[in-house]
């Protein structure tokens, strides 16, 4: 299946007054909230590496959209934090890390 090319904001109906489309950060935050493993679900989902990876990737996207200006060539703290989160997500997806254990169980 052929991928569609990304449309400019004016063609796709989105506004771009700032460095990112207007609703991008809010949508990324909503996605992150959906993917975050809540306290009640921690024990059931903590070993699902793709879930943990997705949670970290969504956090990286939020960090980038909230704190970085893509027009800036040099690195920013938000960009560096997003990179760190992506790298951590890759560790989960490659099964190179596992859950640190539950602090309430003394592990």
JOCOR-V210316 format. One record per pair of residues at least 24 apart in sequence whose ideal C-beta (glycine too) atoms are under 10 Angstrom apart, sorted by sequence separation. I is the first residue (numbers start at 1). J is the second residue. D is the distance in Angstrom with one decimal. If there is no record, write none. Layout:
I&J&D / I&J&D
//
This chain:
31&55&10.0 / 32&56&9.7 / 34&58&8.1 / 35&59&8.6 / 60&84&8.1 / 61&85&8.7 / 32&57&9.2 / 33&58&8.6 / 57&82&9.7 / 60&85&3.6 / 61&86&9.1 / 31&57&9.4 / 32&58&4.0 / 59&85&5.1 / 60&86&4.8 / 31&58&5.1 / 32&59&5.8 / 58&85&9.0 / 59&86&9.4 / 60&87&9.0 / 30&58&9.5 / 31&59&9.9 / 32&60&9.4 / 56&84&9.4 / 57&85&7.3 / 60&88&8.5 / 29&58&8.7 / 32&61&7.4 / 33&62&9.6 / 56&85&5.1 / 57&86&6.6 / 59&88&8.9 / 60&89&6.8 / 28&58&6.8 / 29&59&9.9 / 31&61&7.4 / 32&62&5.1 / 55&85&9.5 / 56&86&7.4 / 59&89&8.3 / 28&59&9.2 / 31&62&8.3 / 32&63&9.6 / 56&87&8.9 / 57&88&9.4 / 58&89&8.9 / 28&60&9.3 / 29&61&9.1 / 30&62&9.8 / 56&88&5.1 / 57&89&4.6 / 28&61&4.5 / 29&62&5.5 / 53&86&9.7 / 55&88&9.9 / 56&89&3.6 / 57&90&9.0 / 27&61&9.3 / 28&62&4.8 / 55&89&7.9 / 56&90&8.6 / 27&62&9.8 / 28&63&9.1 / 53&88&8.5 / 54&89&7.5 / 56&91&8.7 / 57&92&9.3 / 25&61&8.9 / 26&62&9.9 / 28&64&8.3 / 29&65&8.4 / 52&88&8.9 / 53&89&4.4 / 56&92&6.4 / 57&93&8.8 / 24&61&8.7 / 25&62&7.1 / 28&65&5.2 / 29&66&8.0 / 52&89&7.8 / 53&90&7.3 / 55&92&8.4 / 56&93&9.0 / 24&62&9.9 / 27&65&8.8 / 28&66&8.1 / 53&91&8.2 / 54&92&8.7 / 25&64&9.2 / 26&65&9.0 / 50&89&9.8 / 52&91&9.2 / 53&92&3.9 / 54&93&8.7 / 24&64&9.7 / 25&65&4.2 / 26&66&9.9 / 49&89&9.8 / 52&92&4.3 / 53&93&4.1 / 24&65&5.3 / 25&66&5.3 / 51&92&8.5 / 52&93&8.5 / 53&94&8.8 / 24&66&9.7 / 25&67&9.5 / 49&91&9.1 / 50&92&7.6 / 53&95&9.7 / 49&92&4.8 / 50&93&6.5 / 20&64&8.6 / 21&65&9.1 / 48&92&9.3 / 49&93&6.4 / 53&97&9.8 / 20&65&5.3 / 49&94&8.4 / 50&95&9.8 / 52&97&8.3 / 19&65&9.0 / 20&66&9.0 / 49&95&5.6 / 52&98&9.2 / 49&96&9.3 / 52&99&7.6 / 20&68&8.6 / 49&97&8.3 / 19&68&7.8 / 20&69&8.8 / 49&98&8.0 / 19&69&4.7 / 20&70&7.1 / 49&99&9.2 / 18&69&8.5 / 19&70&5.3 / 47&98&7.3 / 48&99&9.6 / 19&71&5.7 / 46&98&8.7 / 47&99&6.3 / 18&71&9.9 / 19&72&8.5 / 46&99&4.2 / 45&99&9.5 / 46&100&9.0 / 46&101&8.8 / 43&99&9.6 / 46&102&8.0 / 42&99&8.5 / 43&102&7.1 / 42&102&6.9 / 37&99&9.7 / 42&104&9.7 / 43&105&9.4 / 39&102&9.9 / 39&104&9.7
//
